[in-house]
Amino acid sequence: QRAQELARAAEQAQELMRSKEMFFAMVSHEMRTPLTTCIGMAEILLETTTLDPKQRECVHSISCSGSALLSQINDLLDFSKIQSGMLVLDNRPFALHDCIDRTLEIVQMKAETKGLELVPWINSMVPRTSVADSGRLRQIILNLLSNAIKFTQIGKVVLRCLPSLDMSRLLF
């Protein structure tokens, strides 16, 4: 009987995990769709209209903040996937330096608002391209930078990127 109770409990736990996964997937989809539209419209404004510098800065801030929020939503979904063992990495070639630069752009405004200097330092041995899950890497860098900015009161935040001694990994 004890074995049956344990089996039933395990089955209930799995059902709860599936329900949670479905909930996160539905909520994240419902949030990502309009947010992606807002980010896209901000990008269109930046690319197709003549804006004065202040307007351009505001629209850029909307775009960057939307991207940061989208990243947070994706983090929540990823956390759920990690818990359920369903996270799949999408390893493919990408422009590493561009990925780092775009991620820095997302938090640049936040750093400036706090009076902080945001400094990228990429070792010359770091390759221009890499093979990895660029979206996950961007999330990691974004989380590192966001926390560094949040907990830094004065001065600068430096993002360092260098290869490991055996050149098989990148260190941030």
C-alpha positions in Angstrom: 0.0 0.0 0.0 2.9 2.4 0.8 4.3 1.8 -2.7 0.9 2.7 -4.2 0.7 5.9 -2.1 4.2 6.9 -3.3 3.4 6.1 -6.9 0.2 8.2 -6.6 2.1 11.1 -5.0 4.8 10.9 -7.8 2.0 11.0 -10.4 0.4 14.0 -8.8 3.7 15.8 -8.6 4.3 15.1 -12.3 0.8 16.4 -13.2 1.4 19.5 -11.1 4.7 20.1 -13.0 2.9 19.7 -16.3 0.2 22.1 -15.2 2.8 24.7 -14.1 4.6 24.3 -17.4 1.4 24.9 -19.4 0.6 27.9 -17.2 4.0 29.5 -17.7 3.9 28.8 -21.5 0.4 30.3 -21.8 1.2 33.4 -19.7 4.5 34.0 -21.3 3.0 33.8 -24.8 0.2 36.2 -23.8 2.8 38.6 -22.5 5.4 38.2 -25.2 3.1 38.8 -28.1 2.1 42.4 -27.3 5.5 43.2 -25.9 7.2 42.0 -29.1 4.8 44.3 -31.0 5.7 47.2 -28.8 9.4 46.6 -29.3 8.9 46.2 -33.1 7.0 49.5 -33.3 9.7 51.3 -31.3 12.3 49.9 -33.7 10.2 51.1 -36.7 9.9 54.5 -35.2 13.7 54.7 -34.8 14.4 53.5 -38.3 11.7 55.3 -40.3 10.9 58.6 -38.7 12.8 61.8 -38.0 13.0 62.3 -34.3 14.8 65.0 -32.4 17.6 63.7 -30.1 15.3 63.6 -27.0 12.5 61.7 -28.8 15.1 59.3 -30.2 16.5 58.7 -26.7 12.9 58.1 -25.4 12.0 55.6 -28.1 15.4 53.9 -27.7 14.6 53.6 -24.0 11.2 52.1 -24.8 12.9 49.5 -27.1 15.6 48.6 -24.6 13.3 48.4 -21.7 10.9 46.2 -23.6 13.7 44.0 -24.6 14.8 43.7 -21.0 11.3 42.9 -19.9 11.0 40.3 -22.6 14.2 38.8 -21.4 12.8 38.6 -17.8 9.7 36.8 -19.1 11.9 34.4 -21.0 13.9 33.8 -17.8 10.8 32.8 -16.0 9.8 30.4 -18.7 13.4 29.0 -18.8 13.4 28.5 -15.0 10.3 26.4 -15.4 11.8 24.4 -18.2 15.0 23.8 -16.2 12.9 22.5 -13.3 11.1 20.1 -15.5 14.3 19.1 -17.4 12.9 20.4 -20.7 15.4 23.2 -21.5 17.0 22.7 -24.9 20.0 24.8 -25.9 20.0 26.1 -29.5 23.7 25.9 -30.3 24.6 27.6 -33.6 27.2 30.0 -35.0 26.7 33.7 -34.1 28.5 37.0 -34.0 29.8 37.0 -30.4 30.9 40.6 -30.3 27.6 41.8 -31.8 25.7 39.8 -29.2 27.7 41.5 -26.4 27.3 45.0 -27.9 23.5 44.5 -28.3 23.2 43.3 -24.7 25.2 46.3 -23.5 22.8 48.6 -25.4 19.9 47.2 -23.4 21.3 48.3 -20.1 23.2 51.4 -21.2 20.3 53.7 -20.3 19.9 52.2 -16.8 23.6 52.7 -16.2 23.5 56.3 -17.4 20.5 57.0 -15.2 22.5 55.9 -12.2 25.5 58.0 -13.3 27.5 54.8 -14.0 29.9 54.2 -16.8 29.4 50.9 -18.7 32.7 49.6 -19.9 33.1 46.5 -22.2 36.5 44.8 -22.1 36.8 42.0 -24.6 40.2 40.3 -24.7 41.8 40.3 -28.1 41.9 36.5 -28.1 38.1 36.3 -27.9 36.9 35.1 -31.3 34.5 37.3 -33.4 32.2 34.4 -33.8 31.2 31.5 -31.6 29.0 28.4 -31.5 26.5 28.5 -28.6 23.0 29.4 -27.7 23.3 33.2 -28.3 19.9 33.9 -26.7 20.9 32.1 -23.5 24.3 33.8 -23.5 22.6 37.2 -23.9 20.2 36.4 -21.0 23.2 35.5 -18.8 25.1 38.7 -19.7 22.0 40.8 -19.2 21.4 39.3 -15.8 25.1 39.9 -14.8 25.0 43.5 -16.0 21.6 44.2 -14.5 22.7 43.0 -11.1 26.0 44.8 -11.4 24.2 48.1 -12.2 21.6 47.5 -9.4 24.3 47.0 -6.8 26.9 49.6 -7.9 26.4 53.0 -6.4 29.2 55.0 -8.1 31.9 54.5 -10.7 31.6 52.0 -13.5 30.5 48.5 -14.4 33.0 46.5 -16.4 32.0 43.6 -18.5 35.1 41.5 -19.1 35.2 38.7 -21.6 38.2 36.5 -22.0 39.0 33.0 -23.2 39.8 30.2 -20.7 43.5 29.1 -20.7 42.7 26.1 -23.0 40.6 28.4 -25.2 37.6 26.1 -24.9 35.3 28.4 -23.0 34.6 32.1 -22.5 34.9 33.7 -19.1 32.8 36.7 -18.1 
